[in-house]
Amino acid sequence: MRLRVSSPGQDLSDTDIDQVERDLEKIDRRLKDFKEEVVADVRISNASGAPQNHVVVELHYGPNHLVASADHSDWGQAVRTAREELLRQINDRSRGGHSSFSKH
């Protein structure tokens, strides 16, 4: 998976970027059999003095374009929350329907 991380107004270290990559490995493993390139764009923003970080993760693979966002005081937790939403969307697409309509 190709990863692009932007954080306007915040200085993320290489260690921070590595953590984002580790947090998104679950998506990479889920799409490992996908033949085309998988690209994840992560935007981490925090309004000056705001208690919450806003994270948007856009995922592109083949014709698919998925978006998830999350807010949390810890930007890492926000990334993981957005990741879980993307995994849910991927699973919904692979089953051909929305998970809330699936019969258990």
GROMACS elastic network, one bead per residue, 0.5 to 0.9 nm:
[ bonds ]
;  ai    aj funct       b0    kb
    1    25     6  0.85452   500
    1    27     6  0.88177   500
    1    28     6  0.60380   500
    1    31     6  0.89330   500
    1    32     6  0.88021   500
    1    37     6  0.67166   500
    1    39     6  0.56595   500
    1    40     6  0.71546   500
    2    37     6  0.75706   500
    2    38     6  0.62541   500
    2    40     6  0.62724   500
    2    41     6  0.85539   500
    3    20     6  0.89559   500
    3    21     6  0.72484   500
    3    38     6  0.86542   500
    3    39     6  0.59331   500
    3    41     6  0.60864   500
    3    42     6  0.76338   500
    4    39     6  0.78212   500
    4    40     6  0.62766   500
    4    42     6  0.61143   500
    4    43     6  0.84594   500
    5    17     6  0.72178   500
    5    20     6  0.82792   500
    5    40     6  0.83425   500
    5    41     6  0.59976   500
    5    43     6  0.59384   500
    5    44     6  0.77352   500
    6    10     6  0.88431   500
    6    12     6  0.86526   500
    6    41     6  0.79584   500
    6    42     6  0.62731   500
    6    44     6  0.63246   500
    6    45     6  0.84335   500
    7    10     6  0.54026   500
    7    11     6  0.70527   500
    7    12     6  0.71686   500
    7    42     6  0.83533   500
    7    43     6  0.57456   500
    7    45     6  0.56927   500
    7    46     6  0.84783   500
    8    11     6  0.79794   500
    8    43     6  0.81599   500
    8    44     6  0.73696   500
    8    45     6  0.62830   500
    8    46     6  0.83129   500
    9    45     6  0.75702   500
    9    46     6  0.78540   500
    9    47     6  0.87313   500
    9    48     6  0.86487   500
   10    44     6  0.83129   500
   10    45     6  0.76095   500
   10    46     6  0.79493   500
   12    15     6  0.78854   500
   12    16     6  0.56463   500
   12    17     6  0.67618   500
   13    16     6  0.50395   500
   13    17     6  0.64346   500
   13    18     6  0.86463   500
   14    17     6  0.50454   500
   14    18     6  0.61350   500
   14    19     6  0.86121   500
   15    19     6  0.62249   500
   15    20     6  0.87822   500
   16    19     6  0.50357   500
   16    20     6  0.64091   500
   16    21     6  0.87314   500
   16    76     6  0.86870   500
   17    20     6  0.51026   500
   17    21     6  0.62997   500
   17    22     6  0.87168   500
   18    21     6  0.50011   500
   18    22     6  0.62077   500
   18    23     6  0.85768   500
   19    22     6  0.50089   500
   19    23     6  0.60534   500
   19    24     6  0.86373   500
   19    76     6  0.77997   500
   20    24     6  0.63060   500
   20    25     6  0.87733   500
   20    42     6  0.85395   500
   20    76     6  0.71474   500
   20    79     6  0.71536   500
   20    80     6  0.85906   500
   21    24     6  0.52288   500
   21    25     6  0.62918   500
   22    25     6  0.51725   500
   22    26     6  0.80717   500
   23    26     6  0.70559   500
   23    27     6  0.87102   500
   23    76     6  0.80161   500
   23    79     6  0.72087   500
   23    80     6  0.61576   500
   23    83     6  0.76761   500
   24    27     6  0.55056   500
   24    28     6  0.66544   500
   24    29     6  0.89690   500
   24    40     6  0.86331   500
   24    79     6  0.81459   500
   24    80     6  0.75956   500
   24    83     6  0.64856   500
   25    29     6  0.61219   500
   25    30     6  0.85108   500
   26    29     6  0.51687   500
   26    30     6  0.61820   500
   26    31     6  0.87367   500
   26    83     6  0.81316   500
   26    87     6  0.82709   500
   27    31     6  0.62104   500
   27    32     6  0.84256   500
   27    83     6  0.72830   500
   27    84     6  0.87878   500
   27    86     6  0.78922   500
   27    87     6  0.65148   500
   27    90     6  0.88662   500
   28    31     6  0.52722   500
   28    32     6  0.58659   500
   28    38     6  0.78731   500
   29    33     6  0.83975   500
   30    33     6  0.78729   500
   30    34     6  0.88611   500
   30    87     6  0.79852   500
   30    90     6  0.85632   500
   31    34     6  0.53149   500
   31    35     6  0.88600   500
   31    38     6  0.78744   500
   31    61     6  0.86780   500
   31    90     6  0.87960   500
   32    35     6  0.80986   500
   34    37     6  0.76935   500
   34    38     6  0.79625   500
   34    61     6  0.78656   500
   34    62     6  0.84355   500
   35    38     6  0.88353   500
   35    61     6  0.89838   500
   35    62     6  0.83834   500
   36    61     6  0.65326   500
   36    62     6  0.58481   500
   37    60     6  0.81888   500
   37    61     6  0.61446   500
   37    62     6  0.71722   500
   38    59     6  0.72781   500
   38    60     6  0.57879   500
   38    62     6  0.75348   500
   39    58     6  0.80998   500
   39    59     6  0.58059   500
   39    60     6  0.51300   500
   39    61     6  0.65142   500
   40    57     6  0.66680   500
   40    58     6  0.56457   500
   40    60     6  0.64345   500
   40    61     6  0.88436   500
   41    56     6  0.79880   500
   41    57     6  0.56100   500
   41    58     6  0.50666   500
   41    59     6  0.65038   500
   41    60     6  0.84305   500
   42    55     6  0.70206   500
   42    56     6  0.57921   500
   42    58     6  0.65314   500
   42    59     6  0.87804   500
   42    79     6  0.82188   500
   43    54     6  0.80171   500
   43    55     6  0.55689   500
   43    56     6  0.52171   500
   43    57     6  0.64931   500
   43    58     6  0.86264   500
   44    53     6  0.67946   500
   44    54     6  0.58463   500
   44    56     6  0.67266   500
   44    57     6  0.88071   500
   44    75     6  0.71595   500
   44    78     6  0.89514   500
   44    79     6  0.84947   500
   45    52     6  0.88929   500
   45    53     6  0.57515   500
   45    54     6  0.51948   500
   45    55     6  0.63888   500
   45    56     6  0.86650   500
   45    75     6  0.87073   500
   46    49     6  0.76703   500
   46    50     6  0.62465   500
   46    51     6  0.80325   500
   46    52     6  0.65778   500
   46    54     6  0.61310   500
   46    55     6  0.88002   500
   47    50     6  0.52108   500
   47    51     6  0.84825   500
   47    52     6  0.81522   500
   47    53     6  0.78046   500
   47    54     6  0.86869   500
   48    51     6  0.89387   500
   49    52     6  0.88128   500
   50    53     6  0.75123   500
   50    73     6  0.88408   500
   51    72     6  0.81077   500
   51    73     6  0.58031   500
   52    71     6  0.59550   500
   52    72     6  0.50490   500
   52    74     6  0.74993   500
   52    75     6  0.80818   500
   53    70     6  0.81866   500
   53    71     6  0.54702   500
   53    72     6  0.53958   500
   53    73     6  0.55608   500
   53    74     6  0.67586   500
   53    75     6  0.55099   500
   53    78     6  0.73348   500
   54    69     6  0.72100   500
   54    70     6  0.59321   500
   54    72     6  0.68807   500
   54    73     6  0.86845   500
   54    75     6  0.73751   500
   54    78     6  0.72097   500
   55    68     6  0.82982   500
   55    69     6  0.54040   500
   55    70     6  0.53691   500
   55    71     6  0.62911   500
   55    72     6  0.84159   500
   55    75     6  0.70493   500
   55    78     6  0.60279   500
   55    79     6  0.62275   500
   55    82     6  0.74595   500
   56    67     6  0.70978   500
   56    68     6  0.58137   500
   56    70     6  0.67059   500
   56    71     6  0.89837   500
   56    78     6  0.87623   500
   56    79     6  0.78771   500
   56    82     6  0.72010   500
   57    66     6  0.82394   500
   57    67     6  0.57812   500
   57    68     6  0.54326   500
   57    69     6  0.61907   500
   57    70     6  0.88518   500
   57    79     6  0.76012   500
   57    82     6  0.65758   500
   57    83     6  0.76129   500
   57    86     6  0.82912   500
   58    65     6  0.70476   500
   58    66     6  0.57423   500
   58    68     6  0.66431   500
   58    69     6  0.86722   500
   58    86     6  0.87386   500
   59    64     6  0.78263   500
   59    65     6  0.56421   500
   59    66     6  0.50873   500
   59    67     6  0.63019   500
   59    68     6  0.85974   500
   59    86     6  0.79263   500
   60    63     6  0.74587   500
   60    64     6  0.56925   500
   60    66     6  0.66151   500
   60    67     6  0.89690   500
   61    64     6  0.52298   500
   61    65     6  0.66886   500
   61    66     6  0.87661   500
   62    65     6  0.81114   500
   66    86     6  0.68793   500
   66    89     6  0.74467   500
   66    90     6  0.82506   500
   67    82     6  0.84559   500
   67    85     6  0.86552   500
   67    86     6  0.70126   500
   67    89     6  0.89728   500
   68    81     6  0.86831   500
   68    82     6  0.51740   500
   68    83     6  0.74777   500
   68    84     6  0.88493   500
   68    85     6  0.61468   500
   68    86     6  0.60772   500
   69    78     6  0.78001   500
   69    79     6  0.81055   500
   69    81     6  0.79424   500
   69    82     6  0.52476   500
   69    83     6  0.87582   500
   69    85     6  0.82025   500
   70    75     6  0.89734   500
   70    77     6  0.86859   500
   70    78     6  0.51371   500
   70    79     6  0.71414   500
   70    80     6  0.87251   500
   70    81     6  0.62428   500
   70    82     6  0.55387   500
   71    74     6  0.84617   500
   71    75     6  0.77359   500
   71    77     6  0.85323   500
   71    78     6  0.55091   500
   71    79     6  0.87495   500
   71    81     6  0.85306   500
   71    82     6  0.89072   500
   72    75     6  0.61389   500
   72    76     6  0.84043   500
   72    77     6  0.65384   500
   72    78     6  0.51967   500
   72    79     6  0.89471   500
   72    81     6  0.89457   500
   73    76     6  0.88917   500
   73    77     6  0.80128   500
   73    78     6  0.78750   500
   74    77     6  0.53877   500
   74    78     6  0.64786   500
   74    79     6  0.89042   500
   75    79     6  0.62448   500
   75    80     6  0.87304   500
   76    79     6  0.50718   500
   76    80     6  0.63533   500
   76    81     6  0.86844   500
   77    80     6  0.50459   500
   77    81     6  0.61237   500
   77    82     6  0.86093   500
   78    81     6  0.50685   500
   78    82     6  0.62052   500
   78    83     6  0.85273   500
   79    82     6  0.51916   500
   79    83     6  0.61070   500
   79    84     6  0.87779   500
   80    84     6  0.62962   500
   80    85     6  0.87520   500
   81    84     6  0.52399   500
   81    85     6  0.64967   500
   81    86     6  0.88326   500
   82    85     6  0.50933   500
   82    86     6  0.62751   500
   82    87     6  0.87057   500
   83    86     6  0.50702   500
   83    87     6  0.62039   500
   83    88     6  0.86445   500
   84    87     6  0.50553   500
   84    88     6  0.62390   500
   84    89     6  0.86945   500
   85    88     6  0.50682   500
   85    89     6  0.63058   500
   85    90     6  0.87127   500
   86    90     6  0.61295   500
   86    91     6  0.85530   500
   87    90     6  0.50122   500
   87    91     6  0.61074   500
   87    92     6  0.85100   500
   88    91     6  0.51247   500
   88    92     6  0.61024   500
   88    93     6  0.86756   500
   88    99     6  0.78215   500
   89    92     6  0.50255   500
   89    93     6  0.62677   500
   89    94     6  0.86752   500
   89    98     6  0.81723   500
   89    99     6  0.86675   500
   90    93     6  0.52029   500
   90    94     6  0.62361   500
   90    95     6  0.87514   500
   91    94     6  0.50532   500
   91    95     6  0.62103   500
   91    96     6  0.85155   500
   91    97     6  0.88036   500
   91    98     6  0.85732   500
   91    99     6  0.78465   500
   92    95     6  0.53146   500
   92    96     6  0.61484   500
   92    97     6  0.53807   500
   92    98     6  0.50193   500
   92    99     6  0.56292   500
   93    96     6  0.50284   500
   93    97     6  0.62680   500
   93    98     6  0.75348   500
   94    97     6  0.78755   500
   95    98     6  0.78573   500
   95    99     6  0.81798   500
   95   102     6  0.88396   500
   97   100     6  0.85602   500
   97   101     6  0.70819   500
   97   102     6  0.72702   500
   98   101     6  0.55052   500
   98   102     6  0.67421   500
   99   102     6  0.50679   500
   99   103     6  0.85390   500
  100   103     6  0.83412   500
